[in-house]
């Protein structure tokens, strides 16, 4: 018999059909399954023929069998799934100790999210990457009501959510990582609420493509002293100079900044950020048409830990300057 560690690695490689039968092989395997912490339900692991032949009823039985056979699961990852109702029902019935849920490229509804979070009181991380097209304020309000331990929420491209639900969520949860990229109706009010209630915990903020944000939002972000990464790509913030200076000065741990497609960004803005952001390791200013090569020297001088700098698609950028200073760039990858 293989050691338990190797058996767990083998189980994690199985597809849905095989995984559902594992707890029924023998008592030892059943005990191992009861102690496993991670489950990956990836529908793409099945061959096209099996996917075509699997009906909804069969899929439901397999999902219920898996979730019932792994009652101590802390992390469940679901990707490319076409019948989420079975997964939502199974999680709500048998996965009460789950702490992290990940739904990648799935079709979710408010009813499913509400059903899940209502029965998972220990939920600390919810990843809804590319699964939020039909998510509205109802789901976010359900999280604020039932998931008080929530620390990480990835809810990108949820076009229907508004500031009201984010304000409620921030007042009930101690969030450390939030990703609301592409939630185009969010404004400064959401960031004010996050800063007011979660400033002692926030380390990663993503509000990219939220076009209603202003420089006042950056001022609020700067009050989060533990901030490590901020993504404001696609936010056309007007006159951000003073705000970016404050961001670099007030956030000593800031190491990753994305300002791509910020059309109003100027050389002065980036230089002020670089002067005050000593821990900066990654900066993305691609498509910032107002920048020139003048920002390179200050960035290299002040950001000694810089590893990646993205300056693609900037018309005024002169590659010859980088070639002439390639010795100074030996520890940094410049993309232009």
SULSUL-V696880 format. One record per residue. N is the residue number from 0. OMEGA is omega in degrees with one decimal (NA if undefined). Layout:
# SULSUL-V696880
n->(N;N)
omega->(OMEGA;OMEGA)
This chain:
# SULSUL-V696880
n->(0;1;2;3;4;5;6;7;8;9;10;11;12;13;14;15;16;17;18;19;20;21;22;23;24;25;26;27;28;29;30;31;32;33;34;35;36;37;38;39;40;41;42;43;44;45;46;47;48;49;50;51;52;53;54;55;56;57;58;59;60;61;62;63;64;65;66;67;68;69;70;71;72;73;74;75;76;77;78;79;80;81;82;83;84;85;86;87;88;89;90;91;92;93;94;95;96;97;98;99;100;101;102;103;104;105;106;107;108;109;110;111;112;113;114;115;116;117;118;119;120;121;122;123;124;125;126;127;128;129;130;131;132;133;134;135;136;137;138;139;140;141;142;143;144;145;146;147;148;149;150;151;152;153;154;155;156;157;158;159;160;161;162;163;164;165;166;167;168;169;170;171;172;173;174;175;176;177;178;179;180;181;182;183;184;185;186;187;188;189;190;191;192;193;194;195;196;197;198;199;200;201;202;203;204;205;206;207;208;209;210;211;212;213;214;215;216;217;218;219;220;221;222;223;224;225;226;227;228;229;230;231;232;233;234;235;236;237;238;239;240;241;242;243;244;245;246;247;248;249;250;251;252;253;254;255;256;257;258;259;260;261;262;263;264;265;266;267;268;269;270;271;272;273;274;275;276;277;278;279;280;281;282;283;284;285;286;287;288;289;290;291;292;293;294;295;296;297;298;299;300;301;302;303;304;305;306;307;308;309;310;311;312;313;314;315;316;317;318;319;320;321;322;323;324;325;326;327;328;329;330;331;332;333;334;335)
omega->(179.4;174.2;-177.1;-178.4;179.3;177.6;178.8;177.5;177.6;-179.7;-178.1;-179.6;-175.3;174.6;-171.9;-176.6;-179.4;-177.3;-179.0;-178.9;-175.1;-177.3;-176.4;-176.2;-179.5;-177.8;-179.1;179.2;178.9;178.6;177.9;-179.6;-179.5;-179.4;-179.2;-175.0;-174.7;173.9;178.3;178.9;-177.8;-176.9;-179.2;177.4;177.6;177.1;179.9;-179.1;178.9;178.9;-178.2;-175.3;-178.3;176.5;-179.5;-177.9;178.6;-179.5;179.2;-179.5;-179.3;179.7;178.8;-179.2;179.9;-175.8;177.6;-179.3;179.9;-172.1;-177.0;-176.8;176.2;-177.0;177.2;177.1;179.4;-179.0;175.7;-174.3;-176.1;-177.4;-173.9;-178.9;177.9;179.4;-179.2;179.2;179.7;179.1;-178.1;-177.3;-168.7;-174.1;-175.1;-178.7;-177.3;-178.9;-179.0;177.6;179.5;176.4;-176.1;178.2;177.6;176.5;-176.4;175.7;177.5;-179.7;179.5;-179.2;179.6;179.3;-177.6;-173.4;179.2;-175.9;178.3;-174.4;-177.8;-175.1;-179.8;-179.3;176.8;-178.5;-178.7;-176.0;178.3;179.9;-169.1;-175.1;-177.0;-179.4;178.9;179.3;-178.6;-179.9;-178.7;177.6;175.7;176.6;-179.2;-178.0;-171.3;-172.4;-177.6;176.9;-176.5;179.1;-177.6;177.0;175.3;-173.1;-175.3;176.8;172.5;-170.4;-172.5;-178.6;-175.1;-179.5;-176.1;-178.4;179.6;177.1;178.2;179.8;-178.2;-178.0;-176.9;-175.3;176.4;-173.3;175.8;179.5;178.1;176.0;176.3;179.5;179.0;175.2;-162.7;-178.3;179.4;-177.6;-179.0;-177.3;179.3;-179.6;176.4;179.0;179.0;179.7;-177.3;-172.3;-172.4;-174.3;-179.4;-176.0;-172.9;176.5;-178.8;-179.9;176.5;174.1;-179.3;178.5;171.9;-165.8;179.6;179.8;176.3;179.2;175.8;178.0;178.5;177.1;178.1;178.1;-177.3;179.7;177.5;-168.6;-176.9;-174.7;179.2;-178.0;177.8;-179.7;177.2;-179.3;178.8;176.3;-174.8;-174.8;-176.7;176.7;-174.6;-171.3;-176.6;-179.0;178.9;176.2;178.4;179.4;179.4;-177.3;-173.0;-176.9;-173.6;-177.9;-176.9;-176.0;-176.6;-178.4;176.1;178.7;-177.5;178.0;170.2;-168.5;-177.3;-178.9;-179.7;177.2;-177.9;-179.7;-177.1;179.8;177.7;177.5;-177.7;-178.8;-174.5;-175.8;-172.2;-176.0;-174.8;179.1;-179.4;175.3;-179.2;178.4;-179.6;179.1;175.3;-166.5;-178.7;-177.0;176.1;-179.6;-177.7;-177.9;-172.1;-176.5;177.8;179.5;-179.8;-177.2;-172.4;-177.4;-173.0;179.9;-175.6;-180.0;-177.7;175.6;-177.0;178.5;-179.1;173.1;174.1;-172.8;-174.8;-177.4;-177.4;-179.0;-178.9;179.1;178.7;179.9;-179.3;-179.6;-175.0;177.8;179.4;-176.1;-173.1;-179.3;-175.9;178.4;178.5;178.4;-176.5;NA)
